[in-house]
Amino acid sequence: MKFRRLKDLREDNDKYQKDIANLLGISQQYYSEYENGKRTIPIQHLITLAKYYNTSVDYLVGLTDINTTYKKHIS
C-alpha cells in the first residue's frame, strides 16, 4: 500500500525524507520504502508521524479525508 499522504505532508512541511527518517530513528532509504509502499509501517511510527503532523493515523493511512488537527496534550 502506497502512503501518498506521508509524502504530501512531508513536502507541505518543507521536510526531506532524511528529516523524517531521523525523527523515526531509521535510514532515509527505509523511510522511502514506507512512502513507496514497499515496506509496512509499524504502528508506533504511524503514531509518531500523526503526532508530528498533528493529525490522525486514519488520515495518514487514507481511512478518512478529514485532516483533523488535534490539540496537543500536556503531560
C-alpha positions as CSV (number, residue, x, y, z in Angstrom):
1,M,0.0,0.0,0.0
2,K,1.4,3.4,-1.0
3,F,1.1,6.1,1.5
4,R,0.8,9.2,-0.7
5,R,-0.2,11.4,2.3
6,L,3.1,10.8,4.0
7,K,4.9,12.3,1.1
8,D,2.3,15.1,0.7
9,L,2.5,16.1,4.4
10,R,6.3,15.9,4.4
11,E,6.6,18.2,1.4
12,D,3.9,20.6,2.8
13,N,6.1,20.9,5.8
14,D,9.2,21.5,3.8
15,K,10.9,18.4,5.1
16,Y,13.2,15.9,3.4
17,Q,12.9,12.2,3.7
18,K,16.1,12.3,5.8
19,D,14.5,14.7,8.3
20,I,11.5,12.3,8.9
21,A,13.8,9.3,8.9
22,N,15.8,10.9,11.7
23,L,12.6,11.6,13.6
24,L,11.7,7.9,13.4
25,G,15.3,6.7,14.1
26,I,15.6,4.9,10.7
27,S,17.5,5.4,7.5
28,Q,16.3,7.6,4.7
29,Q,16.1,4.5,2.4
30,Y,14.0,2.7,4.9
31,Y,11.6,5.7,5.2
32,S,11.5,6.0,1.4
33,E,10.2,2.4,1.3
34,Y,7.3,3.5,3.6
35,E,6.3,6.3,1.3
36,N,6.5,4.0,-1.8
37,G,4.6,1.1,-0.2
38,K,7.5,-1.3,-0.3
39,R,7.6,-1.7,3.5
40,T,4.8,-1.9,6.1
41,I,4.9,0.9,8.6
42,P,4.9,-0.1,12.3
43,I,2.0,1.4,14.3
44,Q,4.5,3.2,16.6
45,H,5.9,5.0,13.6
46,L,2.4,5.9,12.4
47,I,1.6,7.3,15.9
48,T,4.8,9.3,15.9
49,L,4.0,10.7,12.4
50,A,0.4,11.5,13.4
51,K,1.7,13.5,16.4
52,Y,4.4,15.2,14.4
53,Y,1.9,16.3,11.7
54,N,-0.8,17.0,14.3
55,T,-3.3,14.7,12.5
56,S,-4.8,11.3,12.9
57,V,-3.5,7.9,11.9
58,D,-6.7,7.4,10.0
59,Y,-5.8,10.4,7.8
60,L,-2.3,9.2,7.3
61,V,-3.4,5.8,6.0
62,G,-6.3,7.1,3.9
63,L,-9.2,5.9,6.0
64,T,-10.6,9.4,6.1
65,D,-10.1,12.5,4.0
66,I,-10.6,14.8,7.1
67,N,-7.3,16.2,8.2
68,T,-8.3,16.8,11.8
69,T,-6.0,19.0,13.8
70,Y,-5.7,17.8,17.4
71,K,-4.8,19.9,20.4
72,K,-1.6,18.8,22.0
73,H,-1.9,17.3,25.4
74,I,0.3,18.5,28.2
75,S,1.6,15.5,30.2
